[in-house]
Amino acid sequence: MSKDWFLEDEDDIFVGSPKSKYFDVARTANSEIVEEEFDKLLEKVAVMELLLSKDKDLDFDINDVVKQYVIQNLDEVEEMKKGLYVELTGDIICRLDS
């Protein structure tokens, strides 16, 4: 049995990956809800970039830092992305009921 419930077979057409399920939900949900949830996500990214860039010189390129981190920690980043897709999908679905 899998160690984590969201590490499913991405080729399984009945289950799908967290990414595919997010896009299924995003395509069928109310576009206003999806836009609001995306805006929340983008706000979170903006804050993280500001925090990471704080007290850095003008030559600091956050994109280089991100690329390097992904190269060095690909598995960890992929697992985090799956979790974030699940979280974002859940946030949209919860809003549909309200």
Backbone hydrogen bonds in HBPLUS format (Angstrom, degrees):
<---DONOR---> <-ACCEPTOR-->    atom                        ^
c    i                          cat <-CA-CA->   ^        H-A-AA   ^      H-
h    n   atom  resd res      DA  || num        DHA   H-A  angle D-A-AA Bond
n    s   type  num  typ     dist DA aas  dist angle  dist       angle   num
A0007-LEU N   A0004-ASP O   3.22 MM   3  5.60 164.2  2.24 117.7 118.7     1
A0012-ASP N   A0009-ASP O   3.19 MM   3  5.54 167.0  2.20 113.9 118.0     2
A0016-GLY N   A0012-ASP O   2.87 MM   4  5.46 132.3  2.10 146.4 160.4     3
A0021-LYS N   A0017-SER O   2.93 MM   4  6.17 163.0  1.96 158.9 163.7     4
A0022-TYR N   A0018-PRO O   2.95 MM   4  6.09 152.8  2.02 143.3 150.6     5
A0023-PHE N   A0019-LYS O   3.11 MM   4  6.43 166.0  2.13 153.3 155.6     6
A0024-ASP N   A0020-SER O   2.92 MM   4  6.16 148.5  2.02 144.2 153.6     7
A0025-VAL N   A0021-LYS O   2.98 MM   4  6.18 165.1  2.00 151.5 154.4     8
A0026-ALA N   A0022-TYR O   2.75 MM   4  5.98 165.8  1.77 157.0 161.9     9
A0027-ARG N   A0023-PHE O   2.96 MM   4  5.91 151.1  2.04 140.2 146.4    10
A0028-THR N   A0024-ASP O   3.34 MM   4  6.49 141.1  2.50 138.6 147.7    11
A0028-THR N   A0025-VAL O   3.16 MM   3  5.33 129.7  2.42  99.7 112.6    12
A0029-ALA N   A0025-VAL O   2.83 MM   4  5.78 135.6  2.03 154.7 166.5    13
A0033-ILE N   A0030-ASN O   3.09 MM   3  5.47 121.5  2.44 107.3 120.5    14
A0034-VAL N   A0030-ASN O   3.16 MM   4  6.51 163.1  2.19 155.3 160.1    15
A0035-GLU N   A0031-SER O   2.88 MM   4  6.01 160.7  1.91 148.0 153.4    16
A0036-GLU N   A0032-GLU O   2.97 MM   4  6.15 156.4  2.03 144.9 151.2    17
A0037-GLU N   A0033-ILE O   2.95 MM   4  6.18 160.3  1.99 153.0 158.1    18
A0038-PHE N   A0034-VAL O   2.89 MM   4  6.06 153.6  1.96 147.8 155.5    19
A0039-ASP N   A0035-GLU O   2.90 MM   4  6.07 153.4  1.97 144.2 151.7    20
A0040-LYS N   A0036-GLU O   3.03 MM   4  6.33 149.2  2.12 142.9 150.7    21
A0041-LEU N   A0037-GLU O   3.04 MM   4  6.33 155.2  2.11 143.6 150.1    22
A0042-LEU N   A0038-PHE O   2.84 MM   4  6.13 160.0  1.88 154.3 159.7    23
A0043-GLU N   A0039-ASP O   2.90 MM   4  6.08 150.7  1.98 144.1 152.2    24
A0044-LYS N   A0040-LYS O   3.01 MM   4  6.28 153.5  2.08 144.8 151.6    25
A0045-VAL N   A0041-LEU O   3.00 MM   4  6.34 154.7  2.06 149.1 155.9    26
A0046-ALA N   A0042-LEU O   2.87 MM   4  6.10 156.6  1.92 147.6 154.2    27
A0047-VAL N   A0043-GLU O   2.96 MM   4  6.25 158.8  2.01 151.4 156.1    28
A0048-MET N   A0044-LYS O   3.02 MM   4  6.26 161.6  2.06 147.5 152.7    29
A0049-GLU N   A0045-VAL O   2.89 MM   4  6.12 157.2  1.94 152.3 158.4    30
A0050-LEU N   A0046-ALA O   2.93 MM   4  6.16 157.7  1.98 147.9 154.2    31
A0051-LEU N   A0047-VAL O   2.88 MM   4  6.12 161.2  1.91 153.8 158.8    32
A0052-LEU N   A0048-MET O   2.91 MM   4  6.06 159.3  1.95 147.4 153.3    33
A0053-SER N   A0049-GLU O   2.87 MM   4  5.93 147.1  1.98 145.1 154.0    34
A0054-LYS N   A0050-LEU O   2.99 MM   4  5.92 121.9  2.34 139.7 152.3    35
A0056-LYS N   A0053-SER O   3.07 MM   3  5.51 143.5  2.21 144.4 138.1    36
A0060-PHE N   A0057-ASP O   3.13 MM   3  5.65 165.5  2.15 116.5 120.8    37
A0064-ASP N   A0061-ASP O   3.09 MM   3  5.51 128.9  2.36 107.2 119.2    38
A0065-VAL N   A0061-ASP O   3.32 MM   4  6.74 154.9  2.39 147.5 154.5    39
A0066-VAL N   A0062-ILE O   2.93 MM   4  6.21 160.8  1.97 153.7 158.5    40
A0067-LYS N   A0063-ASN O   2.93 MM   4  6.09 167.6  1.95 147.9 151.5    41
A0068-GLN N   A0064-ASP O   2.97 MM   4  6.07 165.1  1.99 148.4 152.6    42
A0069-TYR N   A0065-VAL O   2.95 MM   4  6.13 156.2  2.01 146.3 153.2    43
A0070-VAL N   A0066-VAL O   2.93 MM   4  6.18 161.1  1.96 155.9 160.7    44
A0071-ILE N   A0067-LYS O   3.01 MM   4  6.28 161.1  2.05 150.6 155.5    45
A0072-GLN N   A0068-GLN O   3.03 MM   4  6.26 157.0  2.08 148.2 154.0    46
A0073-ASN N   A0069-TYR O   2.85 MM   4  5.86 132.2  2.08 146.1 159.2    47
A0077-VAL N   A0073-ASN O   2.93 MM   4  6.10 161.3  1.96 161.8 168.0    48
A0078-GLU N   A0074-LEU O   2.88 MM   4  6.07 161.6  1.92 154.6 159.5    49
A0079-GLU N   A0075-ASP O   3.01 MM   4  6.26 158.1  2.06 150.1 155.6    50
A0080-MET N   A0076-GLU O   3.01 MM   4  6.22 156.1  2.07 145.1 151.8    51
A0081-LYS N   A0077-VAL O   2.86 MM   4  6.12 156.9  1.91 151.7 158.2    52
A0082-LYS N   A0078-GLU O   3.05 MM   4  6.31 158.3  2.10 147.0 152.0    53
A0083-GLY N   A0079-GLU O   3.09 MM   4  6.38 161.5  2.12 147.7 152.3    54
A0084-LEU N   A0080-MET O   2.88 MM   4  6.15 151.8  1.96 149.6 158.0    55
A0085-TYR N   A0081-LYS O   2.84 MM   4  6.12 153.7  1.91 152.7 159.7    56
A0086-VAL N   A0082-LYS O   3.03 MM   4  6.32 158.6  2.08 149.6 155.2    57
A0087-GLU N   A0083-GLY O   2.91 MM   4  6.15 158.8  1.96 145.5 151.7    58
A0088-LEU N   A0084-LEU O   2.83 MM   4  5.99 166.9  1.85 152.0 155.2    59
A0089-THR N   A0085-TYR O   2.89 MM   4  6.00 159.2  1.93 147.6 153.8    60
A0090-GLY N   A0086-VAL O   2.91 MM   4  6.10 161.4  1.94 149.6 154.8    61
A0091-ASP N   A0087-GLU O   2.89 MM   4  6.17 152.5  1.96 147.7 155.7    62
A0092-ILE N   A0088-LEU O   3.06 MM   4  6.33 154.5  2.13 147.3 153.0    63
A0093-ILE N   A0089-THR O   2.94 MM   4  6.19 169.3  1.96 155.8 158.8    64
A0094-CYS N   A0090-GLY O   2.86 MM   4  5.98 162.3  1.89 151.9 156.6    65
A0095-ARG N   A0091-ASP O   3.26 MM   4  6.36 147.2  2.37 135.4 143.2    66
A0095-ARG N   A0092-ILE O   3.12 MM   3  5.21 121.7  2.47  97.4 111.9    67
A0096-LEU N   A0092-ILE O   3.14 MM   4  6.46 134.5  2.35 143.9 156.4    68
A0096-LEU N   A0093-ILE O   3.09 MM   3  5.13 132.2  2.32  97.1 110.1    69
A0098-SER N   A0095-ARG O   3.24 MM   3  5.32 146.8  2.36  98.5 107.9    70
